[in-house]
Amino acid sequence: FQILPSSLRVMSKALNLIGMKYNSLTVLSKHGKTNAGQYTYLCKCDCGKTTVGRTSDLRNGHQKSCGCLAEKFFGKTRKYQPAFKHGLSLKGHPEHKRYQRECFDRTRYNLEPDEKAKMIATQKNQCAICGYSFGQKKGDMKVDHCHKTRTVRGLLCDHCNRGLGFFRENIESLKSAIAYLEKNNTMLVS
């Protein structure tokens, strides 16, 4: 993989978004480029204010308004408002981290919270390899999955999960490492 200098990179042709409507924003004109080379557009919000948006943010829905929608939902302080959605996705909510973890597990591993709870109970809240008790440190429980089939195998501590990764989940390499340790475990290095 080679990174070319910006003078040699082929830039994609800019999309003409003028006149298009994205959520509450109507694109009025091209505005310029960001430092990274992304095109920006001057947009008019339904509330009457103008704002500048990047092509990608407008098209993928990350920028929906000039900021007036956020004020409407969060208020001027941008703090947790119980009336907004279910509230758990907001950073100010006390359950935000748990909700964020559940969303990550669901999206990445197709693992529902009740399935994970069953795994924790089955493994007695311990690493499936070394028996480390989860909960001693923040974020010490990792979901182990097969990278080929994307299926969840179990819950591991961070060290065991990284160990499998360092051995590229290769059983023969792990057996060789065990044999090496058994053979050389009694030797002293001087």
N, C-alpha and C positions, 0 to 999 in steps of 0.2 A: 504494500500500500504506500503510495507516494503522494505527498501533498505538494501540489503545484503552486507556484507564486500566483498571486491574483491576476497578474498580467497575462498568464497563460491559461487560466481557467475559462471554460466556455460558460458564459452566463445564459441562463434560460431566457427565452423571450418573455417580456413582462406581459402579464394578463391585463387586459383593459377592463377594469371594474367600474368605470364611470357610468353612472346611472343605475347601477345595481343596488338592491336593497338587501341588507344583512341585518336581521332582527330589527332593532330600532334605528339603525344607521343607513343613510342613503349616501352613496359615494358621489362626491361633487367633482373632484379633480385629482390628478396626480400631485403628490406633495414633495417627494424626494426619495432618498434611500437612507437606510440605517447604516451604521458603521460596518455591519456584516454584509451589506449589499442587498438587503431586502427592500422591496419597494413599499412606500407608504402612500396613503391616500388621505385627502381631506374629506371628512364626512360630516353630514348634518344629522343630528339626532332628532327623533320625533319631538323632544322637548324644546327644540329650537337652538340648542347650543351646537357649536362645531367642535370637532375633535379630529385627531390624526390617528389612523390605524394602519397596522401592517397587513399586507395581503393575506398572510397565513392566518393571522388572528381573526380577520373578518370572515374568511372562508370556512374556518373550522369552528366558528362560534365562540371562541375565547373572548372576543370583544363584542358585546351585545349592545352597548350604549356608550354615552359619554361619561358614564359614572352615575347617572341619575337612577338607574335601576338598583344599583347597590345601595344608594341612599334610601330608596323606597323600601327595600327589604331590611336593611340593617339600621337605618337611622343615621344621623350625622356622626355618631360616635363609632360606627362600624363594629359594635359589640354584639354579643349574642342576643338575638330577638326570638323568643319562643314561638312567635307566629310564623317564622320562616321555615318552610319545609318541615322536616321532623326535628331539625335542630342539631342532630348528632354530627353533621358534616362540618359544623362551624368550629373554628379553632378555640373559641372561648368556652365551648361546652365541656363540662367535666368528663364526659364519656367519649370525647373526640378521638383520642388515641385508640381506644378499643374498637370504635366504629371504623377507623381508618385501617386497622389491622385486619378486621373482618372483610372489608372490601378488597384489600390486597390479596388475602388468602382465597377469596371467592374468584377474583379475576385471574390470578396467576396459577392457582392450583385446582380450581373448581372444587374448593373445600368449604363446605358450609360450617358455621359455628357449632352446630350440634354434632356434626361428624368429628370435628376437632376435639370437642369435649369428650366424646367417646374414646378417641385415641389417647387422650391424656389419662383418662380413667384406666384404660387397658394397660397402659405403660406405667401406671402408678405414679404419674407426674415425674417420670424420670427419663433420661436419655436411653434410647433403645440399645445403644452400644456400651456405654461405660457406666450407666446407672446414676449419673449426675442428677441431683434433685433440682428441678426447674424452680425459678422464682428467687434464687439467691442474688441474681443480678438482673438489671433491666435488659430485656431483649435477649435472654439466654436460650430461648426455645426456638429452634429452626425447623421448618417443614422440609423433610428430605423427600426428593422426588427423582424419578428416573428421567434423565435428560432425553432419552430416545423415545420413550412411550408417554412421557409427561404424567405418569401415574404417581400418586403419593405413596411412599413406602413406610413412613413413620416420622416420629419427632425425635430430633437429635439436639445435643448441646452444640454450641458454636464450634468448639474444637473438633468434635467428631464429624460434623458437617463439612468443615473446611478440609479435614483430613481426607475424606472421601473425594472431595473435589481435587485436592492436590494429586491424588493417585488416579485421577480421571475416571473414577468408578470402575477401574480395571481390576478384576478379581486376581489375575495372575500377578500383577504388580503388588497387590496387598499381601498375597501369599509369600512372595519373595521378601517383602519387608518383614513379615513375621519370622521367616526362616533366618533372615539376617540378624534380627534382634535376639532370637533364641541362641544362635551360634556365638554372637559377639557380646552378649549381655554381661558375661562374667569377666570379660577382658577389661583391664584398667589401662587408661591412656596416661602416659607419663610425659 
